[in-house]
Amino acid sequence: MEKFDVAVVGAGPAGSSAAIALARKGYSVALLDKAFFPREKLCGDFLNPINNPVLGQLGVAKEIRQVPSAEVTAFRVTEYRGSETVVPLPSPDGAQRVGLGLRRLYLDDILVTRAAKEGALLRLGCKIQAIRREKERWSITAGAAKERLLLADFLIGADGRNSAVAHWLGLSRPGERTGSHIGFQLHLRGVREIVGEVQIHLFPGGYAGLVRIGEGLVNLCFSLERKRAQNTSVEALFRECLFTNPYLRSKLASAEPVGKLRSVYPVYFSPRRCFGDGFLLAGDAARVTEPVTGEGVYFALKSGELAAEMADQAFKKMDFSARQLSSYEKGCRRAFGKREKINRIIRAFIYHPALLRPLIRISSETSFPIVPLVHSVCGK
């Protein structure tokens, strides 16, 4: 049996961020994940430049620059009837902001390694078998054939959209795994002329995102109406959906898949409660996510940071009640509320090309209104 101040379940950006912050403050932290690292993760693989200050604070900026990646300095948006526009990322004070096309294979491994260096104890390859609240402490059974028992005073669930922590705490609702769209990811080689851009391409029933990620690879993510994505092949998805956008067709005509097609359903979830007696949820487990604009990693890192701050306050007061922890949810709303509203507007346009089409045409001539939207997403 192992005893810790804090158990963090999930070693993605949210969990690693929380573990780093708490370990630096001197708490004993166990960081658990069902996977071994490095591992791939379904993601758009675009690291928005708003992450740069956060990654610097976490102490991983140098390591990120040392792994394969590709710089991004502009957004390109096209729609299937031929309209397109290119928007440079914001350049405050004349300094060009730079995003990165970066695989989660590398990003998450860098963050996990940093958490271990700061003093968090890694427990990888540990699938959660049970979580119980016993005498104001958490009892966590994890592992595969060989079970491991951990005790912790505080629990942070950062184990993704299908959170086992949320399940064991009774926060998952029946019927919530329904939705109109399915998300897909595929790495490609041989994609034509994508340099310095993250690209969003619209087609009937969905959209696709492209970004170069280094090592000669391009990450393709796309979202399709569920009814169009069932019982079909990758080739048919390309031919019948993605290739209806002529710009996208020209880029993918000679592309070759590398690795397997990954999928996720649904693309969007409804909100869930993210605090209670002795626990907080962070990142996708708290439904803090945004698949369209590339802000999902930022939301995850910041929510992990906020969760660590709230846990620290709870320990200082020795008050782990839901009432004490309720300000975490309010803090998340303050931190993300404005961006979430902007993302909802962008999402509405993305899934309704008829609304976005005239804006693309206007923006190609006047820079309004898409430029302000891009700058609000990629700037402070």
Secondary structure, 3 states (H helix, E strand, C coil): CEEEEEEEECCCHHHHHHHHHHHHCCCCEEEEECCCCCCCCCCCCEECHHHHHHHHHHCCHHHHHCCCCEEECEEEEECCCCCEEEEECCCHHHCCCCEEECCHHHHHHHHHHHHHHHCCEEEECCCEEEEEEECCEEEEEEECCCEEEEEEEEEEECCCCCCHHHHHCCCCCCCCCCCCEEEEEEEEECCCCCCCEEEEEEECCEEEEEEEEECCEEEEEEEEEHHHHCCCCHHHHHHHCHHHCHHHHHHHCCCEEEEEEEEECCCCCCCCCCEECCEEECHHHHCCCCCCCCCHHHHHHHHHHHHHHHHHHHHHHCCCCHHHHHHHHHHHHHHHHHHHHHHHHHHHHHCCHHHHHHHHHHHHHHCCCHHHHHHHHHCC
